[in-house]
Amino acid sequence: MKRVSLVVTLALAAGLSAQAASAQTLKTVKDRGMLSCGVSQGLPGFSSPDDKGNWTGLDVDICRAIAAAIFNDASKIKFVPLSAKDRFTALQSGEIDVLSRNTTWTLSRDTSLGANFTGVTYYDGQGFMVKKALKVNSALELNSASVCVQQGTTTEQNLADYFKGNNMKYEVIAFGTNDETVKAYESGRCDVFTTDVSGLYADRLKLANPADHVVLPEVISKEPLGPMVRHGDDQWFDIVKWTLYGMITAEELGITQKNVDELAKSDKPEMKRVFGTDGNLGEQLGLTKDWVSRIVKSVGNYGESFERNVGTGSKLGIARGINNLWSKGGIQYAPPIR
């Protein structure tokens, strides 16, 4: 019996030691007094600053939601604008705590970068934009076209696969940053600009005459975009993951910025778990019981963030489509909070 007790004690001690070792990021963020969030260098609808340096976008809201869950203050963030080339190094080095930068979840990135994807904030796919004057109606009409593409992105490989698969020739003209790529396309250095469809809608707004350009109907890849964290800190991985799931769950339950305080009084079992009036699920994450309330009050539920930043009520005007809730014909889905 004593031997069994010793084994159990050692196992518990090892478990507690591992738990303590893996909880460093949350402590670092709290001690620093703010979250360091890696974002794009300016992609409307996802992460872009205004002329006063105020950041907005779907990716930005994820970081604001994390800060709200931790500090009950969504403004306690340092936004770090990163190029596609530099984004992973910034995460690996500890310069940022989370990368929320329209980044595609792939097997190679999940295994070779020392980082984990925490969920999908936007289901996307790669497309093509051309000038209307070219009178092109399909990507299959782009044989021998010159294509502007950003280096260090999944678009390069997708582009090669698509043209090879359709026995078409093309010329790649690659650039280091997204803005350089857009400017090159607008100046006529290439016939076509390719990136994720959401990015095409966002970048079209940057052009002098957006109405002169059209996004072609073909979507040639799967591009699930989401936040990343470093390997080795399961508690931080859980916090970032469940921040997104908390926003999605809030939309599923009809919890909004306007009614969150009223619904927090609900006696329904599911509502009580979400709001922390029954159980200690938030504390199991390393947060407070009212973590979901903090998030929704600060940034709204997932649907509110989507519509405000990229949806039909925004400048981008993107239909919800497959990013709708699973219960409304889409594939956006959160595991249960219980």
Beta strands, then each sheet from edge to edge (+ up, - down):
strand 1: 35-39
strand 2: 48-49
strand 3: 55-56
strand 4: 77-81
strand 5: 98-99
strand 6: 115-117
strand 7: 122-124
strand 8: 126-131
strand 9: 145-150
strand 10: 170-175
strand 11: 192-196
strand 12: 213-215
strand 13: 223-225
strand 14: 228-230
sheet 1: 4+ 1+ 5+
sheet 2: 2+ 3-
sheet 3: 6+ 14-
sheet 4: 7+ 13-
sheet 5: 10+ 9+ 11+ 8- 12+
end
